[in-house]
Amino acid sequence: MEKSFGEAMGRCLSTSSPETNALKNGDAQMEANTRETDTSVTIEPRVAVVGLGGAGCNVASVFYNELAPVDAIAINTDKKALDETSADKKIYICKAVTKGEGTRGDARLGSRCAKVHEDAIEKALVGHDIVFLIAGLGGGTGTGAASVVAEICNRNGIPVFAVAINPFSFETGRIPVARHGLRMIRAVCPNTFTVENDKILGLMPDATIDEAMRAVNLSITSFVRKTADEFASKIEKEMSSEKQTSSGRIGDMPEIQAMPRIKT
């Protein structure tokens, strides 16, 4: 393959809103550690990467295994899958309802399970300066729970981004569920990005599914790091210039190179 996985998958992340380059909740209290010198202030924001459902938890594991400077949080209704996930914190939701077997593709059940465990989820998120939600769409847990977790972030004034992974076009039974779930996420999280699985096959025709999924994970981790760095950089500039915006907008956030926009 002539193109690297990172180059190829950099084109598969798409914004869902023209407002995705602005942090809606930029007035959240910055609780990060800072190091001050005579000439500058370095911001170290506390970042949470929240994996929801199977696909999201896989990404959380990547961050944890790479010893990335983020808090990897895994949320799932599937007990076995959650046990196999590597994360700083694991939240097993709705044991009494799902019996540890997951939601079996029921997004409404996934949403209900997240709402039942809102207190535990909120406790895990409070204190972070920025949160990234990662969820595969078309199933039950990620599709249903992502919007619930985004709302928790909103209530606590935490800037939140969502990365939603769309199913392949041949997964016809998952597509309507994915579309509904994406609408629910966009309604509460304007900073929503999508990964289009169909584009993976077009950009990487010789790759196996496992290779393509690793490329997706690589693209997502790169995006998260770049966005978190830009978040810190904007705060540093504001502090050094002693300027604050009344709207609470942090400024333009980074875009994935050659990333096409989705029309809304």
ZIURCOR-V54803 format. One line per field, one symbol per residue. ss: DSSP state (@ for helix, = for strand, . for the rest). burial: 1 if it has 9 or more other C-alpha atoms within 8 Angstrom, else 0. Layout:
ss: ???
burial: ???
This chain:
ss: ....@@@@@...===.................====....====..======@@@@@@@@@@@@@.....======.=@@@@@.....====..@@@@..=.....@@@@@@@@@@.@@@@@@@@....=======....@@@@@@@@@@@@@@@...========.....@@@@@@@@@@@@@@@@@...=====@@@@@@@.....@@@@@@@@@@@@@@@@@@@@@@@@@@@@@@@@@...................=...
burial: 000011011111111110011110110100110000000010101111111111111111111100000111111111101100111011111110010111100110111111101100110010011111111111111111111111111100111111111110000001111110110111011111111111011001001000010011111110110111011111110111000000011100100100110000
